[in-house]
């Protein structure tokens, strides 16, 4: 379990997070949703120790992230990085093999190689394992990075808006894959999503944030309501119920 | 692998050549009948060859490290402030304490080189990430400003004649007893190879580095320290050799990629081979006079680089 206690965070004097206390459950897919500027990405960055905490505390499975060894933490928790245009000239399999760095410190064992191969298979990258990263499309590059953090073998995987720039087939493929990871390997996935419908369709838990605070938490069915959409997103999109599922109709 | 064999073989041949090319004629057969030939080899030719190999290898490695650290292919320590910082340090030490030993000057030069590199890093952090070419441009300007500072202080202190020695590297003065500090540079360069994976991961960016459990700031500081010490040692013993750290890592990256564990040995031997070739050519062209190694290397490196740029290449590494 990731427990966030009284976290407040200011950027340039403006509060981005205001006294957030929140438990992100172990196992399953947890989606962070909310309007732009709600503090979702900041919260994720703080959990992943990308930025130092200003106040409050974050524990992962009872370990305080500020005192825990960063190398040890990399075996428990991973965050999907983004590679900008200046990608290093690495092959896809080189990149995925770096996912084993927290375990093997660069000296890969037979077991590490097996995990890397599995990961390349799982993300359908085996055919392009010797391709240079810089020759891949944005979507393929993100896929290679996903394979890297998959090979990292952490219980917790954090993803910040991974569906940006993916077409519907790729987006559904990725969400299905994350579901499989959660269901078959009992991994815990925390994902920031913009499209509420993806969150409703694939997540076990929703955390709705607005203006630096947590507005609601719970299962998609419990949390999403017409009232919430109106109140949090300040828009009048309709929430439709289809059997057990909920859907947000974006039409006028 | 093929590239490795090619570079290794080339380095060996060039090394042999370097032993038998110089102002005083020396042929392999002389070694059999003339004891003075052995003295020449021991006191001048071997030290010179070793100095060239170490300088070339270590500077090329430093270029690759800095490029990975700042995630930009167009920077290298000699032109982006580290080299000028080192010169500033020696100048200061020479001016403030002319009697100080070489080790003291070395320590001062390393410190100022480190400060200059940290300054470069702080400046480029404020540049927009969408404009990658600003980094080398700002680096050149920064290096130029520091270099102007060096000249000004030297002028004020009547030390102008020293500057040429530090800023234009050449190996004609290398003799036994005058180059041994370079072994420290070789040692530091080999040490960085132990952390090759860490430096390669830095090239993936800060988020990826922290995700993989790297102590990002610590690895950056270790890298800067290594670069500063090597640069300062080279500037003190043979003088600055610009652009070597730029050309060689780029050439190797085009062939073998950026996985530093695999490529650092190639980069080191490539750097050594390029400087060795330049030094031998410089000794031969106007025999018995010498052309400075930096001049020859600039031409040689540019030709190789242009050929690589305009040659068609494949998608795989």
HADDOCK unambig.tbl for C-alpha pairs under 7 A between the chains (distance, minus, plus):
assign (segid A and resid 50 and name CA) (segid B and resid 207 and name CA) 6.57 0.50 0.50
assign (segid A and resid 50 and name CA) (segid B and resid 210 and name CA) 6.83 0.50 0.50
assign (segid A and resid 70 and name CA) (segid B and resid 213 and name CA) 5.08 0.50 0.50
assign (segid A and resid 70 and name CA) (segid B and resid 214 and name CA) 6.97 0.50 0.50
assign (segid A and resid 70 and name CA) (segid B and resid 215 and name CA) 6.91 0.50 0.50
assign (segid A and resid 71 and name CA) (segid B and resid 213 and name CA) 3.99 0.50 0.50
assign (segid A and resid 71 and name CA) (segid B and resid 214 and name CA) 6.37 0.50 0.50
assign (segid A and resid 73 and name CA) (segid B and resid 213 and name CA) 6.80 0.50 0.50
assign (segid A and resid 74 and name CA) (segid B and resid 211 and name CA) 5.99 0.50 0.50
assign (segid A and resid 74 and name CA) (segid B and resid 212 and name CA) 5.51 0.50 0.50
assign (segid A and resid 74 and name CA) (segid B and resid 213 and name CA) 4.75 0.50 0.50
assign (segid A and resid 78 and name CA) (segid B and resid 211 and name CA) 5.54 0.50 0.50
assign (segid A and resid 79 and name CA) (segid B and resid 211 and name CA) 5.92 0.50 0.50
assign (segid A and resid 81 and name CA) (segid B and resid 207 and name CA) 5.59 0.50 0.50
assign (segid A and resid 81 and name CA) (segid B and resid 208 and name CA) 5.23 0.50 0.50
assign (segid A and resid 83 and name CA) (segid B and resid 204 and name CA) 6.88 0.50 0.50
assign (segid A and resid 88 and name CA) (segid B and resid 203 and name CA) 6.39 0.50 0.50
assign (segid A and resid 88 and name CA) (segid B and resid 204 and name CA) 6.74 0.50 0.50
assign (segid A and resid 88 and name CA) (segid B and resid 258 and name CA) 6.06 0.50 0.50
assign (segid A and resid 89 and name CA) (segid B and resid 257 and name CA) 4.69 0.50 0.50
assign (segid A and resid 89 and name CA) (segid B and resid 258 and name CA) 4.99 0.50 0.50
assign (segid A and resid 90 and name CA) (segid B and resid 257 and name CA) 5.74 0.50 0.50
assign (segid A and resid 90 and name CA) (segid B and resid 258 and name CA) 5.67 0.50 0.50
assign (segid A and resid 90 and name CA) (segid B and resid 259 and name CA) 6.13 0.50 0.50
assign (segid A and resid 91 and name CA) (segid B and resid 317 and name CA) 6.97 0.50 0.50
assign (segid A and resid 99 and name CA) (segid B and resid 212 and name CA) 6.85 0.50 0.50
assign (segid A and resid 101 and name CA) (segid B and resid 212 and name CA) 6.57 0.50 0.50
assign (segid A and resid 102 and name CA) (segid B and resid 212 and name CA) 5.80 0.50 0.50
assign (segid A and resid 102 and name CA) (segid B and resid 213 and name CA) 6.06 0.50 0.50
assign (segid A and resid 106 and name CA) (segid B and resid 197 and name CA) 6.22 0.50 0.50
assign (segid A and resid 130 and name CA) (segid B and resid 316 and name CA) 6.14 0.50 0.50
assign (segid A and resid 131 and name CA) (segid B and resid 315 and name CA) 6.56 0.50 0.50
assign (segid A and resid 131 and name CA) (segid B and resid 316 and name CA) 4.80 0.50 0.50
assign (segid A and resid 131 and name CA) (segid B and resid 317 and name CA) 6.70 0.50 0.50
assign (segid A and resid 132 and name CA) (segid B and resid 315 and name CA) 6.72 0.50 0.50
assign (segid A and resid 132 and name CA) (segid B and resid 316 and name CA) 5.68 0.50 0.50
assign (segid A and resid 132 and name CA) (segid B and resid 317 and name CA) 5.88 0.50 0.50
assign (segid A and resid 135 and name CA) (segid B and resid 315 and name CA) 6.60 0.50 0.50
